[in-house]
């Protein structure tokens, strides 16, 4: 079942960020990028 996440909840936002950061690391590696801005985004964004 698809469920809408409440990303304004800090704990949920932290978990989402962990998933995004992991995927960005893979993307940066595939692109051979040494400077990949999404990996530097703070949680507030």
Backbone as CSV, one residue per row, in Angstrom:
resi,resn,N_x,N_y,N_z,CA_x,CA_y,CA_z,C_x,C_y,C_z
1,UNK,0.836,-1.174,0.000,0.000,0.000,0.000,0.886,1.244,0.000
2,UNK,0.502,2.208,-0.768,1.223,3.481,-0.804,0.657,4.380,0.282
3,UNK,1.566,4.962,1.028,1.160,5.828,2.130,1.927,7.144,2.036
4,UNK,1.220,8.248,2.180,1.862,9.557,2.136,2.662,9.762,3.418
5,UNK,3.928,10.142,3.265,4.786,10.367,4.423,4.647,11.798,4.913
6,UNK,4.711,11.950,6.209,4.629,13.279,6.821,6.061,13.788,6.995
7,UNK,6.608,14.360,5.922,8.013,14.763,5.952,8.273,15.979,6.833
8,UNK,7.229,16.568,7.396,7.439,17.657,8.354,7.788,17.112,9.740
9,UNK,7.576,15.804,9.925,7.970,15.127,11.166,9.487,14.919,11.109
10,UNK,10.209,15.450,12.075,11.673,15.429,12.044,12.242,14.017,11.932
11,UNK,11.690,13.060,12.654,12.212,11.684,12.597,12.002,11.067,11.215
12,UNK,10.856,11.314,10.622,10.592,10.807,9.272,11.514,11.499,8.273
13,UNK,11.689,12.803,8.423,12.579,13.556,7.531,14.006,13.019,7.607
14,UNK,14.463,12.680,8.796,15.821,12.136,8.958,15.959,10.804,8.234
15,UNK,14.944,9.943,8.343,14.988,8.639,7.674,14.959,8.806,6.156
16,UNK,14.133,9.740,5.696,14.071,10.003,4.257,15.416,10.507,3.748
17,UNK,16.037,11.372,4.520,17.335,11.928,4.117,18.388,10.827,4.006
18,UNK,18.374,9.884,4.938,19.325,8.769,4.873,19.172,7.993,3.566
19,UNK,17.932,7.760,3.170,17.674,7.033,1.924,18.149,7.847,0.722
20,UNK,17.805,9.138,0.700,18.242,9.994,-0.404,19.762,10.080,-0.468
21,UNK,20.418,10.237,0.664,21.876,10.356,0.677,22.519,9.081,0.137
22,UNK,21.968,7.927,0.500,22.506,6.659,-0.008,22.357,6.593,-1.533
23,UNK,21.208,7.016,-2.039,20.999,6.976,-3.492,21.881,8.001,-4.208
24,UNK,22.087,9.159,-3.593,22.964,10.167,-4.192,24.407,9.677,-4.254
25,UNK,24.838,8.923,-3.264,26.199,8.370,-3.285,26.369,7.427,-4.462
26,UNK,25.361,6.602,-4.707,25.407,5.684,-5.847,25.434,6.480,-7.149
27,UNK,24.581,7.489,-7.248,24.530,8.320,-8.453,25.864,9.020,-8.704
28,UNK,26.452,9.584,-7.658,27.743,10.261,-7.795,28.813,9.286,-8.276
29,UNK,28.780,8.079,-7.745,29.769,7.072,-8.152,29.580,6.695,-9.623
30,UNK,28.335,6.512,-10.040,28.057,6.168,-11.439,28.501,7.273,-12.395
31,UNK,28.405,8.514,-11.934,28.797,9.660,-12.759,30.270,10.027,-12.607
32,UNK,30.971,9.300,-11.738,32.367,9.617,-11.421,32.508,11.065,-10.957
33,UNK,31.537,11.525,-10.196,31.529,12.912,-9.716,32.298,13.019,-8.406
34,UNK,33.180,13.984,-8.333,33.910,14.219,-7.084,33.232,15.299,-6.249
35,UNK,32.485,16.178,-6.912,31.749,17.230,-6.219,30.284,17.090,-6.621
36,UNK,29.474,16.517,-5.747,28.072,16.240,-6.062,27.192,17.000,-5.077
37,UNK,26.646,18.165,-5.484,25.900,19.042,-4.572,24.791,18.382,-3.748
38,UNK,24.016,17.430,-4.289,22.969,16.841,-3.450,23.499,16.192,-2.166
39,UNK,24.740,15.743,-2.193,25.315,15.128,-0.990,25.633,16.160,0.085
40,UNK,25.635,17.424,-0.292,25.990,18.482,0.657,24.777,19.231,1.196
41,UNK,23.583,18.866,0.737,22.376,19.567,1.187,22.090,19.274,2.656
42,UNK,21.804,20.322,3.417,21.441,20.102,4.826,20.007,19.591,4.939
43,UNK,19.678,19.051,6.073,18.341,18.506,6.309,17.262,19.568,6.124
44,UNK,17.556,20.806,6.453,16.561,21.877,6.376,16.031,22.082,4.967
45,UNK,16.822,21.734,3.951,16.377,21.910,2.568,15.603,20.699,2.152
